[in-house]
Amino acid sequence: MADQGAEGLLSPFLRRQRISAVRPFLRGRVLDVGCGSGALAAYVDRADYVGIDPDPISIAAARNRYPGYTFIQQQSLKDSAFDTVAALAVIEHVPDPVAFLVSLKANLVKTPSARIVCTTPHPAMDWIHWAGSRIGLFSRSANDEHEDLLNRERLVETGRRAGLREANYRRFLAGANQVIAFAQDAQ
């Protein structure tokens, strides 16, 4: 699997926009789920960052690009506590978004300020993403691997079913993408 964030003419731009959307939420220890080549690491102190990704090529690129940072080739972590769990353009690729959020929640510290932050394409713009992926503007493999695109209402409901609540939401890139920050429900 290639680095999908670099596959396609506009993919590096999209990656930068996703990172800009999540930067206001980065606090404390950060777990970057689906870190790819590790671009988010540039905005987090190396002692506070862990990136995970199942793709060995992406992990090798991340380790090369950000020496001294922690990058692990696996799907998820267990028994680790983070203030922020970021998943940029990942939730649309998983077969069970509720189970995915539950697994991310297991990595949050149990404080009111802890957040899971996700970016995902908005389903209303799926046709643009599909067409752009066919002509080389966006990653074709990323588009082909989409399981489901969730709008705000479905994201909120998915979070609720995982024991999370919406703390912040906004669309960006002229509405083509969205960022949602989830907080834990009261224990």
C-alpha positions in Angstrom: 0.0 0.0 0.0 1.4 3.4 -0.9 1.1 6.5 1.2 -2.4 7.5 0.3 -1.7 11.1 1.5 0.8 11.5 -1.3 -1.0 9.6 -4.0 -2.9 12.0 -6.2 -2.0 15.6 -7.3 -4.1 17.3 -4.5 -3.6 14.7 -1.8 -0.7 16.5 0.0 -2.9 19.7 0.0 -5.8 17.7 1.5 -3.5 16.2 4.2 -2.3 19.7 5.2 -5.9 20.9 5.4 -6.9 17.9 7.6 -3.9 18.7 9.9 -4.9 22.3 10.1 -8.4 21.2 11.1 -7.2 19.1 14.0 -4.3 21.2 15.3 -6.6 23.2 17.7 -7.5 20.0 19.4 -4.0 18.6 20.0 -3.3 18.5 23.7 -1.0 16.5 25.9 -0.1 13.0 24.8 -1.3 12.3 21.2 -2.1 9.0 19.6 -2.2 9.3 15.8 -4.2 6.4 14.5 -3.6 5.6 10.8 -0.6 7.9 10.9 0.6 7.1 7.4 3.9 8.7 6.8 3.6 10.6 10.1 2.9 14.2 8.9 1.0 15.0 12.2 4.2 14.3 14.2 5.6 17.7 13.0 3.1 19.4 15.3 3.6 17.4 18.5 6.6 17.0 20.7 8.3 13.7 20.2 7.9 12.7 23.8 4.1 13.2 23.5 3.5 11.4 20.2 2.8 7.9 19.1 1.8 7.0 15.6 0.3 3.7 14.6 -0.5 2.3 11.2 -0.8 -1.2 9.8 1.2 -0.4 6.6 4.9 -1.3 6.9 5.9 1.0 4.1 4.2 4.0 5.7 5.7 3.3 9.1 9.2 3.0 7.5 8.7 6.4 5.8 7.5 7.9 9.1 10.5 6.6 11.0 12.8 7.9 8.4 11.1 11.4 8.2 10.7 11.8 12.0 13.6 10.1 13.8 13.2 9.8 17.5 9.4 9.7 17.3 7.5 6.5 18.1 5.8 4.8 15.2 4.3 1.3 15.6 3.0 -1.0 12.9 -0.3 -2.2 14.3 -4.1 -1.6 14.1 -4.6 -0.3 17.7 -3.0 0.0 21.1 -4.2 -1.4 24.4 -3.7 -0.1 27.9 -2.2 3.3 26.9 -3.5 6.6 28.0 -3.6 9.7 25.7 -5.1 13.1 26.0 -5.9 13.3 22.3 -6.5 10.4 19.8 -6.5 11.7 16.2 -7.8 9.7 13.3 -7.4 11.7 10.1 -9.4 10.3 7.2 -9.7 6.9 8.8 -13.2 6.4 10.1 -14.6 6.1 6.6 -12.3 3.1 6.0 -13.4 0.9 8.9 -16.3 -1.6 8.6 -17.7 -0.8 12.1 -17.3 2.8 13.1 -18.9 2.3 16.5 -16.3 -0.5 17.4 -13.6 1.7 16.0 -14.5 4.6 18.3 -14.9 2.3 21.2 -11.3 1.0 20.6 -10.0 4.6 20.4 -11.9 5.6 23.6 -10.0 2.8 25.4 -6.9 4.8 24.8 -8.2 8.1 26.3 -7.3 9.3 29.7 -10.4 9.6 31.9 -10.6 13.3 32.1 -13.2 15.7 30.7 -10.7 17.4 28.4 -9.6 14.2 26.6 -10.7 14.1 22.9 -11.0 11.8 19.9 -10.6 14.0 16.8 -11.7 12.6 13.4 -11.6 14.1 10.0 -13.6 12.5 7.2 -15.0 13.5 3.8 -18.6 14.7 3.8 -20.9 12.3 1.9 -22.6 15.2 0.0 -19.2 15.6 -1.8 -18.6 11.9 -2.5 -19.1 12.4 -6.2 -16.3 15.0 -6.3 -13.9 12.7 -4.4 -14.8 9.8 -6.7 -14.4 11.8 -9.9 -11.1 13.4 -8.7 -9.7 10.0 -7.7 -10.4 8.7 -11.3 -8.4 11.5 -12.9 -5.5 11.5 -10.5 -6.4 14.5 -8.3 -7.0 12.4 -5.2 -5.9 9.0 -4.1 -7.7 6.3 -6.0 -6.9 3.6 -3.5 -8.2 5.7 -0.6 -11.4 6.3 -2.4 -11.9 2.7 -3.4 -11.3 1.6 0.2 -14.1 3.8 1.6 -16.6 1.7 3.6 -19.1 4.5 4.3 -19.1 8.2 4.5 -20.9 9.6 7.6 -22.5 13.0 7.8 -22.7 15.0 11.0 -25.8 13.3 12.2 -24.4 9.8 11.6 -21.1 10.8 13.2 -22.9 12.1 16.3 -25.0 8.9 16.5 -22.0 6.7 16.0 -20.2 8.5 18.8 -23.2 8.3 21.1 -23.3 4.5 20.5 -19.6 4.4 21.5 -20.2 6.4 24.7 -19.0 9.7 23.3 -20.6 13.0 22.7 -19.9 15.7 20.1 -17.7 18.4 21.6 -17.0 20.3 18.4 -17.8 20.0 14.7 -17.2 21.9 11.6 -16.9 21.4 7.8 -13.9 22.7 5.9 -12.6 22.8 2.4 -15.9 24.3 1.1 -17.8 21.7 3.0 -16.1 18.7 1.3 -14.5 17.6 4.6 -15.5 17.6 8.2 -13.8 17.5 11.6 -15.5 16.2 14.7 -14.1 16.2 18.3 -15.6 13.7 20.6 -15.5 13.9 24.4 -16.3 11.0 26.8 -19.7 10.8 28.3 -19.8 11.3 32.1 -18.5 8.1 33.7 
